[in-house]
Amino acid sequence: MNLSTDFYRKLTLTSYLLLVIWLPIWHFLLTPDKATSHTFTVIFWIIPILLPSIGLIKGKPYTHAWTNFIVMYYLLHGFTAVYAIDGERLYALIEIILCFVLFTGCSFYARKRGRELGLGIRKLKEELAEEKEFFENSQNSK
């Protein structure tokens, strides 16, 4: 693994771990008197972030890529909380920063590691040329 790729992997894992730790601290310890139940909080705020944990730990580029979709859920929550909840702006800013770092780490790791493993998406031009060649060969053999 390239040194740059390893940096983004460590950045991803560190920010992921911090976000996984931060969410229960925020929702259970810092603001425990919310109107929502603990079950609701666990289902909607804790479980989604745990879904990609195995793939992130194993260093799978595809998992890093789709983790960004989950991170957007928390980023949107952070922006909404900054705007709408006066007493939790600092907590939301921490969430936003962790999400931004996680998004950056996941994106760059998925790209760099995917290229190292040859998992890149082929260009449409190459795909069309291959299909054309296959079609022409099949027509000539008839």
N, C-alpha and C positions, 0 to 999 in steps of 0.2 A: 504494500500500500504506500502510495506517495506521501510525503511529509505533509503537503497541503491537504490532502484528503484526510489524513489522520487528524489534523487540526480541526477540520469541520466535524469529524465524528465526535471528537472530545467536546467541542462546542455544543453539538446537538445533545449529547448525553448529559452534560452538565446542566444546560438550560431545561431539559426535559425533567431531570430529577428535581431541580429547584421548583419547577412549575407543579409537579406532582406533590411536593411537600407544601408549597404555598397555598394551593387551593383548599385543603382541609383546614389549615391554620386560619385562613381568612374566613371560611364559611362556618367553622365550628367553634373556633376560639375567640376570634376578634369581633365577630358579629353573631353571637349565638341566639339572640332574641328576635330572629326573623320570623315572619309569619309562615314560612314553609317548614315542612317536617324534615326530619333527618333522612328519611327514606327518599324523599323527593330530591334533596340535596345530593345524596350519594348517587342516585340514578342519573341525574342530569348534569352534575358538575364533577363527579369523581370518576365514574366508570368510563365515560368517553375518552378521557385522556389516558386511561390504562390500556385501551384496546391495542395500540401499536407497540406496547412495551417489549414483547418478545422479539419482534422483527428489528426494533431499534437496537436492542442489546446484541443481537446476532449480526448487526451491520448490513442488513439487506437494503439495497438502494431503492427497491420498489416500495418498501414500507416507509422509508424516509420521504419518498415523494408523496404518498397518499396521506401521511401524517399531517402534511400542510393543510389538508381539508379540515381535519379536526382542529388544528391550531386556529384556523379562521373563526371557528365557533367561539373560542375563548377570547380571541382578539376583538371580535364584535361585542362580546359581553363586557370586556374592559372599556371599550370606547363608550358603550351605553352607560356603564356605571360612572365613568368620569363625568358624563353629561348630566345624568339624572339623579345620582345619589350623592348628596353633599358630604355626608360623613365618611364615605368610602372612596374618595378620590385618590388618596395616596395608595390604598390597596389596589385599586384598579390600575393605577400607573405602573405598579410593580408587575401586575399581570400583563399589561401591554408590553413592557420591556422584555419580560421573559418570553412572551409569544413572538415578538419580533426577532429575538436572538435565536429561538428555536426554529422559526421559519427560515431564517437565513442559513443556519447550520444544516437543516434538512435539505434545503434546495441545493446548496453547493455540494454537499456530500453525495446526494443522489446523482447529480450531474457528473461529478468527477469520478466517483466509484463506478457508475454505470459505464462510463467511457473506458475505464481501466478493464472492466470485465467484458467489454464489447456489447453492451446491452442498449446502445443508443437507438433511437428511432431512425429508421432509414428515411432518406429524403424522397419526396414524392417523385422527383425526376428519375431517380434510380429504380424505384418500384415500377414506374410506367415503362421504362426501357426494358426491364426484365420481362414484364408481361407482354410487351410488343414482340420481343424476341421469341418467347414461348409460343405466342399465337402464330407468328410467321413460320416457325419450325413445324408446328402442327399442321399448318395449311400446306406447306411444301411436301410433307410426307404422305399426303393423301393422293 
